[in-house]
Amino acid sequence: MVKFAILAQVTAKAGKESAVEEFLKSALELANQEAGTTVWFAIKLSSSRFGIFDAFPDEASREAHLAGPIAAALMANATELLAEPPIIEKADVLAAKLTKQ
């Protein structure tokens, strides 16, 4: 069961919206390689605001994700792509429905 989560929000610089969208889409491959990442979503909130929501079974998996390749790639490209620093919030999952596809 997932108990721990991260909600990250980013705002693209003007003219960089499609680059941020493509970056987030490409990060799915990295998320799929993380054994401790139970669910991972890249979402579009508006034309320039995007988010990532992911959840984990334990704190160690959440911390491993925060120290992993997706976060590193995001921070490496932040100056070029983002209008402001990412907002990264840790959250507790109160209830979840996960269905195998």
N, C-alpha and C positions, 0 to 999 in steps of 0.2 A: 504494500500500500504506500502511496505517496503521502508524505507528511510535510515536506519542505519544498519551497518554491523560490523562484526569482522572477520579478517583473522588472524588465529593463525597458526604458523608453528613450528614443533618440529623435532628434529633429535634424533633418537634412538641410544643408546649406542650399540657398537658392541655386537652381540649376543642377544640383547633385541628387535630386530625388530618385531618378532612375538608377543611379549608381548605388545608392543605399539599398534600394529594393533588390537589385541584383546581388549585392553583397549578402543580404539576409537570405535570399534564396540559396545561394551557394553554400551557406553555413550549415544547411541541412545535412550535407555529407559528413561534416565534422561531428555534428550532434549524433548522427547514427553510429558513430564509432565509440561513443561514450557509454560504457556499460551501465553506469549509475544514473544516466539521464533517462527517466521513465517516459516523460512526455516533453516535447519541444515544439513550440509554435513561433513562427515569425508572422507578425500581423501588421497591417497597414491601418493606421488610425485616422489619417487625413492625407491630403496630398503631400505633406512634408513630414508628418509624424509617423513613426513606426515603433513597434515594440517586439519584445521577445518574452514569452512566458514559458518557463520550463519548471518541471517538478521532479523530485527525487525521493527515494525511500529513507534517506538518512542525511545527517549534516555533513558527513565526510564526502558523500557524492556531490552535494551542493558546493562545497568548498573546492573539490577537484574541478568542477565545471568552471567556477569563477577563476581558477588559476590555469584553465585550459586554453586550447588553441582558438576557440571562438572569441573569447574575451581578449586574448592577445591580439588577434587580427583586428578586432573592432578598435581597440585603443591605438594600434599602429596606424590606422586609417582615419582616426577621429579628426585630426586637424584639417585634413583634406575634405572630408565628407560632411562633418557635422557642424551645425550652427552654434551648438553649445555642448558642454560635456554631457555624456549619457547620465540618465537618472537610473540607478540600479538599486532596487529595493528587495530585501529578503522578506519572505512571507511564509506564514504557516498555512498549510492546506487544512481546512476544516472538514471538507467532504469532497469526494471525487467520484466520478463515474468514468471508468475506462473500459472500452469495448475493443476486443481484438478484431482486427479487420481481416 
